[in-house]
Amino acid sequence: MSHPPCYTITSKMIKNKKEQNVVSTTRKQNLAAVKTCETFNEAIQLFRALEWANDRGTSGWVFEELEEYFINKQGLEDYLKNGFTVAQASDKKVKETA
């Protein structure tokens, strides 16, 4: 018994001679995923990768939304005083010196 047409896979993505399990995601799902990143830069890199994997480009308003999210995560007053902390601005972990 064959599957109904809506369940038939017509083409498979092959990468490095291996079949890939390709599942498309929405921009909203991608934004939710990147908000779990620890740093702003990690979030941007992941968002770009997710969007490009879905054959979409990136827009300035999305980066503004991510920036606002990470500013709120750090605290607006702290951000205004210090900018992004080193840990928020880069992928390097900050070593606290005592």
C-alpha positions in Angstrom: 0.0 0.0 0.0 1.5 3.3 -1.0 1.2 6.5 1.0 -1.2 9.2 0.0 0.3 11.9 -2.2 0.6 14.4 0.6 3.0 12.0 2.4 5.1 11.0 -0.5 8.6 12.5 -0.4 9.4 13.6 -4.0 13.0 14.5 -3.5 15.7 13.9 -0.9 18.5 16.3 0.0 21.9 14.6 -0.4 25.0 16.2 1.3 28.4 14.5 1.4 26.7 11.4 -0.3 24.4 11.1 2.8 20.6 11.5 2.9 19.7 14.5 5.0 16.6 14.9 7.2 15.5 18.3 6.1 12.8 20.1 8.2 12.0 23.7 7.4 11.5 26.1 10.2 9.7 29.5 10.4 11.4 32.8 11.3 9.5 32.7 14.6 10.9 29.3 15.4 14.4 30.4 14.5 14.1 33.5 16.7 12.9 31.4 19.7 15.9 29.0 19.2 18.5 31.8 19.1 17.2 33.4 22.2 18.5 30.4 24.1 22.1 31.4 23.2 24.3 32.8 25.9 25.8 35.7 23.8 24.5 38.1 21.2 27.2 37.0 18.7 26.3 33.3 19.1 22.6 34.3 18.5 23.4 36.2 15.4 25.5 33.4 13.9 22.9 30.7 14.7 20.1 32.9 13.3 21.9 33.5 10.0 22.7 29.8 9.7 19.0 28.8 10.4 17.6 31.4 8.0 20.1 30.5 5.2 19.3 26.8 5.7 15.7 27.7 4.9 16.7 29.7 1.8 15.8 33.0 3.4 17.9 36.1 4.0 18.2 38.1 7.1 16.7 41.5 7.8 17.9 44.4 9.9 14.7 44.4 12.0 15.5 40.9 13.3 18.9 41.9 14.5 17.4 44.9 16.2 14.9 42.6 18.0 17.7 40.3 19.0 19.8 43.2 20.3 16.8 44.5 22.3 16.3 41.0 23.8 19.9 40.7 24.9 20.0 44.3 26.3 16.9 43.4 28.4 18.6 40.2 29.4 21.6 42.1 30.6 19.6 44.9 32.1 19.0 48.3 30.4 20.7 50.4 33.1 23.8 48.2 33.0 23.8 48.3 29.2 23.6 52.1 29.2 26.4 52.3 31.6 28.7 49.6 30.3 27.5 48.5 26.8 27.3 44.8 26.2 29.5 43.0 28.7 32.4 41.1 27.2 30.5 37.8 27.7 27.5 39.2 25.9 29.4 40.8 23.1 31.7 37.9 22.2 31.9 34.2 22.3 34.7 34.2 24.8 33.9 33.4 28.4 34.9 36.1 30.9 37.2 35.0 33.6 36.5 36.8 36.8 39.5 38.1 38.6 39.4 38.3 42.3 
